[in-house]
Amino acid sequence: MKQIYTNEQIRQCCFAYKNGEAVERISKRLKIPRSIIYVWIKKYKDLPENNPNSFIFYQRYYAQEKARCEKLEQICKVLQTVNCTVSSPLQIKLCELKKLYGQYSVHVLCEALGVSRGTFYNHIFRNKLENAQPIIREKGLSEVVKAIYEEYNGIYGAGKIHAVLKEKGFQVSLKYVKRLMNQMNIKSIRSGMKKEYMKAQRKKKRVNLLLQNFTVSEPNLRWAILRNAIF
């Protein structure tokens, strides 16, 4: 079984060595192996002599403990800032953490809400890659679509504008052109006129011109009336 030594034993060995006592003599007096004493001397060479009753911290361990406390404080601040909890859905947690990206380290953000760092990085960089180029392309195409629309005095609709774009070498779908026009709230001025015309024609065709009066004085009379009414 591994021997466990107290902080007081460590302190005694280090102070005795600093006061000039040989390691071999310290080992015999305190019954501690010399190899262990040498390790303590190397580790705790900066041990404060003016406070022998204080808990012994090696500088490296003290720095780690200080960093851990600072990290816990930052995690508490993150939890106080976000509008969700650890049990919230992943997408909500990712969106909340994204708002704090750059203010805290990724380790702190992910540990605060229990999110994998890989998942968080994928969310951040995927959004950047997905949003950068399409936004630039959409803005440029919107300007071209609007220019074509104004060039033809608002007569061209999505279909004809799409055809003009293809002639100019743009690789774009008709559906995409329609979406751009909807975003800019522009449409062909003829589209409304055509709808009204077709609506009037359908209404006209539904008119009962005979009124169930099939009595005629000569052949083809009703046909002539129907033809004149329609055309």
C-alpha positions as CSV (number, residue, x, y, z in Angstrom):
1,M,0.0,0.0,0.0
2,K,1.3,3.4,-1.0
3,Q,2.5,5.5,1.9
4,I,0.6,8.8,2.4
5,Y,2.5,11.7,3.9
6,T,1.1,14.7,5.6
7,N,1.7,18.3,4.8
8,E,3.6,18.7,8.0
9,Q,6.1,16.0,7.1
10,I,6.6,17.7,3.7
11,R,7.2,21.0,5.5
12,Q,9.6,19.6,8.0
13,C,11.7,17.9,5.3
14,C,11.9,21.1,3.2
15,F,12.7,23.4,6.0
16,A,15.3,21.0,7.4
17,Y,17.1,20.9,4.0
18,K,16.9,24.7,3.7
19,N,18.5,25.0,7.2
20,G,21.5,22.9,6.0
21,E,20.6,19.4,7.2
22,A,21.7,16.6,4.8
23,V,19.0,14.6,3.0
24,E,20.4,11.3,4.3
25,R,20.1,12.5,7.9
26,I,16.6,13.9,7.3
27,S,15.6,10.5,5.8
28,K,16.9,8.5,8.8
29,R,15.4,10.9,11.3
30,L,11.9,11.1,9.8
31,K,12.0,7.6,8.3
32,I,11.2,8.9,4.8
33,P,12.9,7.6,1.7
34,R,15.5,9.9,0.2
35,S,14.0,9.8,-3.3
36,I,10.7,11.2,-2.0
37,I,12.5,13.9,-0.1
38,Y,14.4,15.0,-3.2
39,V,11.0,15.2,-5.1
40,W,9.6,17.4,-2.3
41,I,12.7,19.7,-2.3
42,K,12.4,20.2,-6.0
43,K,8.6,20.8,-5.9
44,Y,8.4,23.0,-2.8
45,K,11.6,25.0,-3.1
46,D,9.5,28.2,-2.7
47,L,7.7,27.0,0.5
48,P,7.0,30.1,2.7
49,E,8.8,29.7,6.1
50,N,7.0,32.5,7.9
51,N,3.6,30.7,7.8
52,P,4.3,27.0,8.6
53,N,0.7,26.2,9.6
54,S,-0.7,27.2,6.2
55,F,-1.7,24.7,3.7
56,I,1.1,23.9,1.3
57,F,0.4,24.9,-2.3
58,Y,2.9,24.2,-5.1
59,Q,2.9,27.1,-7.5
60,R,1.6,25.1,-10.4
61,Y,-1.3,23.7,-8.4
62,Y,-2.1,27.1,-7.1
63,A,-2.3,28.5,-10.6
64,Q,-4.5,25.6,-11.7
65,E,-6.8,26.2,-8.7
66,K,-7.0,29.9,-9.4
67,A,-7.8,29.2,-13.1
68,R,-10.5,26.8,-12.1
69,C,-12.2,29.3,-9.8
70,E,-12.1,32.0,-12.5
71,K,-13.6,29.5,-15.0
72,L,-16.4,28.7,-12.5
73,E,-17.1,32.4,-12.1
74,Q,-17.4,32.9,-15.9
75,I,-19.7,29.9,-16.2
76,C,-22.0,31.5,-13.6
77,K,-22.0,34.7,-15.6
78,V,-22.9,32.8,-18.7
79,L,-25.8,31.0,-17.0
80,Q,-27.1,34.4,-15.7
81,T,-26.9,35.9,-19.2
82,V,-28.5,33.2,-21.5
83,N,-32.3,32.8,-21.8
84,C,-32.3,29.0,-21.5
85,T,-31.1,26.2,-19.2
86,V,-29.0,23.1,-19.6
87,S,-32.1,21.0,-20.3
88,S,-33.3,23.3,-23.2
89,P,-33.3,22.0,-26.8
90,L,-29.9,21.9,-28.5
91,Q,-30.7,24.5,-31.1
92,I,-31.9,27.0,-28.5
93,K,-28.7,26.5,-26.5
94,L,-26.6,27.0,-29.6
95,C,-28.3,30.2,-30.6
96,E,-27.9,31.6,-27.1
97,L,-24.2,30.6,-26.9
98,K,-23.6,32.2,-30.3
99,K,-24.7,35.6,-28.9
100,L,-21.8,35.3,-26.4
101,Y,-19.2,34.0,-28.8
102,G,-16.1,36.1,-28.4
103,Q,-17.0,37.4,-25.0
104,Y,-16.0,34.1,-23.2
105,S,-13.9,31.2,-24.2
106,V,-15.5,28.3,-26.1
107,H,-14.6,25.9,-23.2
108,V,-16.6,28.1,-20.8
109,L,-19.6,28.5,-23.1
110,C,-19.9,24.8,-23.9
111,E,-19.3,23.7,-20.3
112,A,-21.9,26.1,-19.0
113,L,-24.8,24.6,-21.1
114,G,-23.4,21.1,-21.6
115,V,-22.8,21.4,-25.3
116,S,-20.0,19.6,-27.2
117,R,-17.3,22.0,-28.5
118,G,-17.4,20.3,-31.9
119,T,-21.1,20.8,-32.2
120,F,-20.8,24.5,-31.3
121,Y,-17.9,25.1,-33.8
122,N,-19.9,23.4,-36.5
123,H,-22.9,25.6,-35.8
124,I,-20.7,28.8,-35.8
125,F,-18.7,28.1,-38.9
126,R,-21.5,26.4,-40.9
127,N,-23.6,29.5,-40.5
128,K,-20.8,31.7,-41.6
129,L,-20.1,29.6,-44.7
130,E,-23.7,29.2,-45.6
131,N,-24.6,32.9,-45.1
132,A,-21.6,34.7,-46.7
133,Q,-21.7,33.7,-50.4
134,P,-25.5,33.4,-50.9
135,I,-26.2,36.8,-49.4
136,I,-23.7,38.4,-51.8
137,R,-25.1,36.5,-54.7
138,E,-28.7,37.3,-53.8
139,K,-27.9,41.0,-53.5
140,G,-26.3,41.1,-56.9
141,L,-29.1,39.2,-58.6
142,S,-31.7,41.3,-57.0
143,E,-30.1,44.4,-58.5
144,V,-30.0,42.7,-62.0
145,V,-33.6,41.6,-61.7
146,K,-34.7,45.1,-60.7
147,A,-32.7,46.6,-63.6
148,I,-34.4,44.3,-66.1
149,Y,-37.8,45.0,-64.7
150,E,-37.3,48.8,-64.9
151,E,-35.8,48.5,-68.4
152,Y,-39.0,47.0,-69.7
153,N,-41.2,49.4,-67.8
154,G,-42.5,46.8,-65.4
155,I,-44.1,44.7,-68.2
156,Y,-41.9,41.6,-67.8
157,G,-42.9,39.1,-65.2
158,A,-40.8,36.4,-63.5
159,G,-40.8,34.1,-66.6
160,K,-39.5,36.7,-69.1
161,I,-37.0,38.1,-66.6
162,H,-35.8,34.6,-66.1
163,A,-35.3,34.2,-69.8
164,V,-33.4,37.4,-70.0
165,L,-31.1,36.3,-67.2
166,K,-30.4,33.1,-68.9
167,E,-29.5,35.0,-72.1
168,K,-27.1,37.1,-70.1
169,G,-25.4,33.9,-68.7
170,F,-26.9,33.8,-65.2
171,Q,-27.5,30.3,-63.8
172,V,-30.7,30.8,-61.8
173,S,-34.0,29.0,-61.5
174,L,-37.4,30.5,-62.2
175,K,-38.4,29.8,-58.6
176,Y,-35.5,31.9,-57.4
177,V,-36.4,34.8,-59.7
178,K,-40.0,34.7,-58.3
179,R,-38.7,34.8,-54.8
180,L,-36.4,37.8,-55.5
181,M,-39.3,39.6,-57.1
182,N,-41.5,38.9,-54.1
183,Q,-38.8,40.2,-51.7
184,M,-38.6,43.4,-53.7
185,N,-42.4,43.5,-54.0
186,I,-42.4,43.9,-57.8
187,K,-44.6,42.1,-60.3
188,S,-45.6,42.6,-63.9
189,I,-48.2,45.3,-64.4
190,R,-49.9,43.1,-66.9
191,S,-50.5,40.3,-64.5
192,G,-53.4,42.1,-62.8
193,M,-54.9,43.1,-66.1
194,K,-54.8,39.6,-67.4
195,K,-56.5,38.2,-64.3
196,E,-59.3,40.8,-64.5
197,Y,-59.8,40.0,-68.2
198,M,-59.9,36.2,-67.6
199,K,-62.3,36.7,-64.7
200,A,-64.6,38.8,-66.9
201,Q,-64.5,36.3,-69.7
202,R,-65.4,33.4,-67.3
203,K,-68.2,35.4,-65.9
204,K,-69.5,36.3,-69.3
205,K,-69.5,32.7,-70.5
206,R,-71.5,31.7,-67.5
207,V,-74.4,34.1,-68.4
208,N,-77.6,32.2,-69.3
209,L,-78.4,33.9,-72.6
210,L,-81.3,31.6,-73.6
211,L,-83.2,31.7,-70.3
212,Q,-84.6,28.3,-71.2
213,N,-86.6,29.9,-74.1
214,F,-86.0,27.4,-76.9
215,T,-88.9,28.6,-79.1
216,V,-87.7,30.1,-82.3
217,S,-89.4,31.3,-85.5
218,E,-86.6,30.2,-87.9
219,P,-83.6,27.9,-87.8
220,N,-80.2,28.9,-86.3
221,L,-81.7,32.0,-84.6
222,R,-80.4,31.2,-81.2
223,W,-77.0,30.3,-82.5
224,A,-76.7,33.8,-84.0
225,I,-77.7,35.4,-80.7
226,L,-75.2,33.3,-78.8
227,R,-72.4,34.1,-81.2
228,N,-73.0,37.8,-81.2
229,A,-73.1,37.8,-77.4
230,I,-69.8,36.1,-77.0
231,F,-67.8,37.6,-79.8
